């Protein structure tokens, strides 16, 4: 089995965002890593409404904390998406096995997580705005990584 791009959420807070990310991962065939603590139950009705019947189609691995997550994938490149970066995600060469890491909706990730990232990337935005919604950001970056790797699902032929 080929190495795929993984998507990781660091301590997600909003059930609807996480559910939308789950649905994106299901549709695009990307495993999802959730680094706890999660700010809600994955059985939350708001999440269920968004993820619909796609929950059974996504591979979700939950990690008790950052240390457990990093131990699960030794040597993997963790690519952090952050508004604090200067390199655009469109100027980065993704590799099979990369883990796309997204922070909390309210405050991103702590400095130790920034330092542990192999690369820090951003989505170029209108300078009068702060950030995109988490679910939109994950879809954009995952789509670019899959495009670069020719790794979109084969069912489209």
Order of alpha helices (4+ residues) and beta strands (2+ residues): beta-alpha-beta-alpha-beta-alpha-beta-beta-beta-alpha-beta-alpha
